[in-house]
Amino acid sequence: MEQPRRMVVGWCLFAVLGAALCRSEDGLSSFEDLDQREGALSFLESHAVSPAAPKPLMVGLTLIQGAAAKGAVCLDGTLPGYHLHRGQGSGANNWLIHLEGGGWCNTIRNCVYRKTTRRGSSKFMEKQLPFTGILSEKPEENPDFFNWNRVKLRYCDGASFFGDGQNEASQLYFRGQKIWLAAMEELISLGMKNADQALLSGCSAGGLASILHCDEFRYLFPRSTKVKCLSDAGMFIDAVDISEGHSLRDIYAGVVSLQNVQVNLPSSCSSHLDPTSCFFPQNLVANIKTPLFLLNAAYDAWQLQSSLAPGSADPHGTWTNCKLNHERCNSSQIEFLQDFRKQMLDAVKDFASSSKNGLFINSCFAHCQSERQDTWFAEDSPLIADKGIAESVGDWYFDRVTVKAIDCAYPCDKTCHNLVFK
Ligand SMILES: *[C@@H]1O[C@H](CO)[C@@H](O)[C@H](O)[C@H]1NC(C)=O
């Protein structure tokens, strides 16, 4: 049998992980802790540009000058920011807003740490970012959105742009919701108010944010504007982990209470479920009124590493090899992962029954597939029934055909770009 194609990520990632592993004296013992604190996987997402690829468009960072007066600041009190590349021609009045991801902070300690990183302070943000995949300006890389106005909104609040509060003793600002509003006001003033078509997207914690903010985004525009949302790797499942704990629920409970998330949750959920449950998209997606597309790997690499088998749930490291390389999972581990896939498919069942929604759930070990050129639109990109991700999202956005793509279970898909860590 032919082996699934796999993506071995560059040594710089290993160097990052290696550096993290070496820093165990400051409390880091495994890379899910690093991911929790620095977003190692999101580092990988945005920097895993193949060396053969042409130089990507680099887009500069703009800080939102009026934001501080509105209380819309990063964890450390600095201004939030975004990267905008203007649309042109037939795309001049169309807007794509992509929300950056990078985990969450759920304790005073890791939020204070985050202030010293680009995920908590604009002081440390890259001054330019590459625009690839769904953000690319080239029609041959991004057939449907290349000439739109394209925005990447930076993530510096630690609660998926959804917190609202502060902690004075630790000088922490939890202003995700205000950052979201200040950014939208700025973009409206830059011409987004005249949009004919708009798409809110995001990856990972940003993919969760695009679900949380989807209907709010819709109401920024008149009815005549076509508005939809795309969540990439945002389908975080409230799953039982390998030691029968609830690792991700524990993290979310911390985010929700520390950052006062409950005030922003939709009453359609919070009227009958606790606030932590309402931070899980499985309890939200069926009630979102705006058309939404869920793009997710059924064996989401981040969820495997940080929700299902984090170091805290695996003290003897029996899952370490499997987490780094799916080919090294044994049969009982694969069985556990097949059950996780079933939970993912269950979680999108009602959502999928609505004709306005779309989905692409491929049976890959991946995390974030819209911003990377190799997964979004390239010669060997992942397919379900011969159709790739860019075409699927485009077909759904422009109502060309219905897209409800659910892959057969592992290991049937030979088109995956699986993440393999060394
Ligand atoms: C798979 O690995 C786990 C963890 O090391 C172990 O507990 C389990 O017995 C193994 N299962 C099989 C079928 O080898």
The ligand as an SDF file (V2000), in Angstrom:
LIG
                    3D

 14 14  0  0  0  0  0  0  0  0999 V2000
   -0.2380    0.9830   22.5110 C   0  0  0  0  0  0  0  0  0  0  0  0
    0.5630    1.8200   23.3300 O   0  0  0  0  0  0  0  0  0  0  0  0
   -0.0030    2.0860   24.6060 C   0  0  0  0  0  0  0  0  0  0  0  0
    0.9060    3.1070   25.2830 C   0  0  0  0  0  0  0  0  0  0  0  0
    2.2350    2.6860   25.2950 O   0  0  0  0  0  0  0  0  0  0  0  0
   -0.1390    0.8190   25.3900 C   0  0  0  0  0  0  0  0  0  0  0  0
   -0.7170    1.0750   26.6640 O   0  0  0  0  0  0  0  0  0  0  0  0
   -1.0190   -0.1390   24.6250 C   0  0  0  0  0  0  0  0  0  0  0  0
   -1.1070   -1.3840   25.2710 O   0  0  0  0  0  0  0  0  0  0  0  0
   -0.4720   -0.3440   23.1990 C   0  0  0  0  0  0  0  0  0  0  0  0
   -1.4440   -1.1250   22.4450 N   0  0  0  0  0  0  0  0  0  0  0  0
   -1.0710   -2.1060   21.6210 C   0  0  0  0  0  0  0  0  0  0  0  0
   -2.1800   -2.8130   20.9210 C   0  0  0  0  0  0  0  0  0  0  0  0
    0.0970   -2.4300   21.4540 O   0  0  0  0  0  0  0  0  0  0  0  0
  1  2  1  0
  1 10  1  0
  2  3  1  0
  3  4  1  0
  3  6  1  0
  4  5  1  0
  6  7  1  0
  6  8  1  0
  8  9  1  0
  8 10  1  0
 10 11  1  0
 11 12  1  0
 12 13  1  0
 12 14  2  0
M  END
$$$$
